[in-house]
Amino acid sequence: MIKRLFDITFSAIGLILLSPLLLMVALLVRVTSKGPIFFCQERMGRNFKPFQIYKFRTMVVDAPKLGGQITAGRDPRITTVGHFLRATKIDEMPQLFNVLRGDMSFVGPRPEVPRYVEQFRDDYLELLKVRPGITDIASLKYRHESELLGASSDPEATYVNEVLPDKIALGKEYLQRQSLGLDLQLIVKTVLRMAA
């Protein structure tokens, strides 16, 4: 109850305070590349309830059809503005809407696409007892995930066999240690890394 109240209060405040930046980014995405402002994708939420996650679009239209769901290194599908938005994590800011709606929390295991959840269903039976989050321990560890996958000869295999199992383990660690104090610590670390 306290966590949900925190999420509602601070996502609303964040959307109000960041509205000039959100508007500016939306206009920048609109005028620099063809396609919608937002990228929406189905992710698996709490209790296996699917939802649409919101991000600023950083790739060309129909990017998943042109190269799958894994983004690695200097992926040519990423737009010029998209590189900046990804590097600063500004592309993630529309997820404040997801937090306000109750799809997500500020802190929790990152939401995955359904096909990866199905591959690790037993693990997600535990992880999806809580709302997925904008940030968590794994988000901080894998801040440069795209570069890591870009160095792999098989990014998909590296993600499924190495990165995702580690993220799942870190998600379980978060659930064991979960507290408001840990959430605040992870939020502060995330903001500091965005500003760095």
C-alpha positions in Angstrom: 0.0 0.0 0.0 2.8 2.4 0.9 4.8 1.5 -2.2 1.7 2.1 -4.4 1.0 5.4 -2.8 4.6 6.4 -3.3 4.4 5.4 -7.0 1.2 7.3 -7.6 2.4 10.5 -5.8 5.8 10.7 -7.4 4.9 9.6 -10.9 2.2 12.3 -11.0 4.7 14.9 -9.6 7.3 13.7 -12.1 5.0 14.0 -15.1 4.1 17.5 -14.0 7.6 18.7 -13.4 9.1 17.0 -16.5 6.2 18.0 -18.8 8.3 20.7 -20.6 11.1 18.2 -21.3 8.7 15.5 -22.3 7.0 17.9 -24.8 10.4 19.0 -26.2 11.5 15.4 -26.7 8.2 14.5 -28.3 8.6 17.3 -30.8 12.2 16.3 -31.5 11.2 12.7 -32.2 8.4 13.9 -34.4 10.4 16.3 -36.6 13.6 14.2 -37.0 12.1 10.9 -38.2 9.0 9.4 -39.7 6.6 7.5 -37.4 4.9 7.8 -34.1 6.4 9.6 -31.1 6.0 6.7 -28.7 7.1 3.1 -29.0 4.6 0.8 -27.4 5.4 -2.9 -26.8 3.6 -5.7 -25.0 5.4 -6.7 -21.8 4.3 -9.1 -19.1 3.1 -7.5 -15.8 2.2 -8.5 -12.3 0.5 -11.9 -12.2 1.2 -12.4 -15.9 -1.1 -9.6 -16.9 0.2 -8.2 -20.2 0.4 -4.4 -20.7 1.7 -1.9 -23.1 5.0 -0.3 -22.1 5.6 3.3 -23.3 8.9 4.7 -24.4 9.9 7.5 -26.7 10.6 6.0 -30.1 14.3 5.7 -30.7 14.3 3.4 -33.8 12.9 3.5 -37.3 9.4 2.5 -37.9 8.9 -1.3 -37.9 12.3 -1.9 -36.3 11.3 -5.2 -34.7 10.4 -6.6 -38.2 13.7 -5.4 -39.6 15.9 -7.0 -37.0 14.2 -8.7 -34.0 13.7 -7.5 -30.5 17.4 -7.4 -29.4 19.2 -4.1 -29.8 23.0 -4.5 -29.9 25.8 -2.0 -30.3 25.4 0.7 -32.9 22.2 -0.9 -34.3 21.5 0.9 -37.7 17.8 0.9 -36.8 18.4 3.5 -34.1 17.8 7.1 -35.2 20.2 9.9 -34.6 18.1 11.4 -31.8 17.5 7.8 -30.6 21.1 7.3 -29.8 21.0 10.3 -27.4 17.7 9.3 -25.8 19.0 5.8 -25.2 22.4 7.0 -23.8 20.7 9.3 -21.3 17.7 7.0 -20.6 15.3 9.8 -21.5 13.5 7.4 -23.8 12.3 5.6 -20.6 10.6 8.6 -19.1 7.1 7.9 -20.6 7.1 4.9 -18.3 6.0 7.3 -15.6 2.5 6.9 -17.3 2.8 3.1 -16.7 3.6 3.7 -13.1 0.7 6.1 -12.6 -1.7 3.6 -14.3 -0.4 0.8 -12.0 1.2 -1.3 -14.8 4.6 -0.7 -13.2 6.3 0.6 -10.1 9.4 2.8 -9.8 11.4 -0.1 -8.6 11.0 -3.8 -9.4 12.2 -6.5 -11.8 12.3 -5.0 -15.4 9.3 -6.2 -17.5 10.1 -8.6 -20.3 8.4 -9.5 -23.6 6.1 -12.5 -23.3 8.3 -14.9 -25.3 11.2 -14.5 -22.9 8.9 -14.8 -19.9 7.6 -18.1 -21.3 11.1 -19.4 -21.7 11.7 -18.8 -18.0 8.2 -19.2 -16.8 9.1 -20.9 -13.5 11.3 -18.0 -12.5 8.7 -15.4 -13.5 6.1 -17.1 -11.3 8.2 -15.6 -8.5 9.2 -12.4 -10.1 5.8 -11.4 -11.3 4.3 -11.5 -7.9 5.2 -7.8 -7.8 4.8 -5.0 -10.4 7.7 -4.7 -12.7 9.8 -1.6 -12.3 11.4 1.3 -14.2 14.7 0.4 -12.5 16.2 -2.3 -10.3 19.5 -3.9 -9.5 19.8 -5.4 -12.9 19.1 -2.1 -14.6 22.1 -0.5 -12.9 24.4 -3.5 -13.7 23.3 -3.6 -17.3 23.1 0.1 -18.1 25.2 -0.5 -21.2 23.6 -3.7 -22.2 23.4 -2.7 -25.8 27.2 -2.3 -26.0 27.7 -5.7 -24.3 25.4 -7.4 -26.8 27.0 -5.6 -29.6 30.4 -7.2 -28.8 28.8 -10.7 -29.1 28.9 -12.8 -32.2 25.3 -13.9 -31.4 23.5 -11.2 -29.3 20.3 -13.2 -29.0 22.1 -16.3 -27.6 24.1 -14.1 -25.2 21.0 -12.4 -24.0 19.0 -15.6 -23.5 21.8 -17.7 -22.1 23.8 -15.2 -20.0 22.2 -11.7 -19.5 18.6 -12.7 -18.9 19.4 -15.5 -16.4 21.6 -13.0 -14.5 18.8 -10.4 -14.6 16.4 -13.0 -13.2 18.8 -13.8 -10.4 19.2 -10.1 -9.5 15.4 -9.7 -9.6 15.1 -12.5 -7.1 17.7 -10.9 -4.9 15.7 -7.7 -5.0 12.5 -9.5 -3.9 14.4 -11.0 -0.9 15.8 -7.6 0.1 12.8 -5.5 -0.9 12.1 -2.4 1.3 11.3 1.2 0.9 14.9 2.1 1.9 16.3 -0.1 -0.9 13.9 1.3 -3.4 15.0 4.9 -2.6 18.6 3.8 -2.8 18.1 2.3 -6.3 16.1 5.4 -7.5 18.9 7.7 -6.3 21.6 5.6 -8.0 19.5 5.5 -11.2 19.1 9.3 -11.3 22.8 9.8 -10.6 23.8 7.5 -13.4 21.4 9.3 -15.8 23.0 12.6 -14.9 26.6 11.2 -15.2 
